[in-house]
Amino acid sequence: MKKYRIKTIKCYVVGADKYGCEDLYVIPKYKVQVKILFVWITVKSFIDMDTDYAKNCAEELIGNLKEGI
């Protein structure tokens, strides 16, 4: 049986507003990984300013992988 996990990594994004002021944003990056032998391999990464959406996409992918779709 294959093992799956979601690994969360911090991403640093520099964004500029309409006035030219730059801000540093820290948003999570969700990696869906599968364990093959003794190595974790990334299947897909999800990153979005809406962190709930990115996490839901990662959880949905894991659900689909477990079902075998």
Secondary structure as GFF3:
##gff-version 3
##sequence-region A 1 69
A	DSSP	beta_strand	3	16	.	.	.	ID=ss1
A	DSSP	beta_strand	22	36	.	.	.	ID=ss2
A	DSSP	beta_strand	39	47	.	.	.	ID=ss3
A	DSSP	alpha_helix	51	67	.	.	.	ID=ss4
###
